[in-house]
């Protein structure tokens, strides 16, 4: 069902990651331009900043199962889920919404090492630690 993303094979994962980013960019709907006031950041920049901070590989906290990768405003699901990428958007200062097959799920974001998303259904996701380069 739909596009399979973030496959386990390294070579295939790179290709699929690019396909996911293309799908995510194509899925973005244009919004009316909002001009920030003096000293304010544009709302799009604030949203982009949070979504950029969530980029990376995610696992479920309860059983450490790999869920997929957040990139370009989408969740690209691990191959086992056989699900098309899901749009991820910011809906509050530290809140995101995941559109999973037409159903919206709200999550509260906690930044740190690791970053965490606590979803409204009780599920908790953790971002895998990002390896710092020397």
Buried (B, 14 or more C-beta within 10 A) or exposed (E): EEBBBBBEEEEEBEEBBEBBBEBBEEBEEEEEEEEEEEEEEEEEEBBBEBBEEBBBBBBEBEEEEBBBBBBBBBBBBBBBBEBBBBBBBBEEEEBBBBBBEEEEBBBBBEEEEBBBBBBEEEBBBBBBEEEEEE
